[in-house]
Amino acid sequence: MAEYSCKAVIFRDLEDVYGPCGCGKTLATLPVLLPRSWLMEEKPAEVDEHDFGLGPDFRRISGFSCNQVLEYEVEGVEFLANFSCCPECAERAVECGYAVWSEKKYPMILR
């Protein structure tokens, strides 16, 4: 649980193009769960500097999910779903320490 406590979770399974990545360089193809604590408390400064997960995700803005931003729990930690990034931003986020790769596939309930 400590691994996920305040880090974003990035899923390796490519699905679709979700829209432009927040970096503006390429398309977002990796689904991401953002920690709810980033909204309620404080997120790492690099998140804003890198525009991580801040692209206009097609699923979120098109209303394909009933709430557009879905809440999801992993090992007792609350996350927000319907965010995405490009592979380059994913690698940088993991290297900088504010994200981790998921060992599991993206949850079906969030698709």
N, C-alpha and C positions, 0 to 999 in steps of 0.2 A: 504494500500500500504506500509506503514512503516514496517509492519510485514515481508514483503518479500524483502525489499530494499537491503539487503546485506547478506541474509541467504539462504542456500540451501533449496529446497523444496523436501520433501520425501513423496512418495505415498505409502499408506498402501496396495493397491491392488496387491497381489502377481500374477505374470504372469508366468514367466519362470525363468530358471537359466540363468543369463546373463554372467556368467564366475566367476572366483574366486574374492572374495572381496579383496580390497586393504590391509586389515589387514592380509590376508593370512591364516586365521583360518577356514573360511567356504566359502560357495558359496553366491554370490550376487543375491538376489531375489527381491529387492525393487528398482524400478526406481527412479532416482533422477534428479532434475534440479539444475545445479550449476549456481550461479550468474555470469554473464559476467564480472562484476566488479572485480571478483576474478582474472581474467586473465589480465585485463587492469590496475588495480590499486593494491590493496593489499587484501590478504585473511587472515583470522585469523590464527595464528601460529599453533593452534591445528589441523587444517585441514591437514597440512603436517605431524605433529607429529603422527596423527592417520591414515594417508594414506587414508583419507576419499574420496571416489569416484575415487580413483586412480587405481583400479583394471583394468585388460585388458577386458573391457566390450565387449562381443561377438558381439553385434550389431554394435559397433563403429569400431572394427578392421576388421570385416568381410565385411564391406561395404554394409550392408543391406539397409542403407539409402543413398541417393544420395551424401550427403556431409559427411557422417559418423558422424559428430558432427552437430546436428541440432540446429538452433536458435529458441527460442520460447519466446513470450512476455506474462507476467502476470501482469495485472494492471499497465502497463507502465514500468515495469522493465524487462530487457532483461536477458534471461537465456540460458544456453547451455544444450542440452538434449543428451541422449544416454550415461548416466552414471548410476551407480547402486552401491548398498552396501548391506550388510547383515543386518538382524534385530538388531543384537547386536551393530553394528556400528551406525545404525540409532538411536537407543535409546541413545547412548553416545553423538551423535552429537546434539540431541535435548536437552539433559541435560546440555551440555556445552554451549548451546546458539547460535551455528553457523548454526543451521538448525531448520526447523519447519515441522510439519506434515501437509500435504495438507488436506483440507476439501473436495476436489473434487477428482474424479477419474483421472487416467492418461489420458491425451488428446489422442483421437483416431488418430489425425493427426501425432502423434509421434510414433505410434505403427508400 
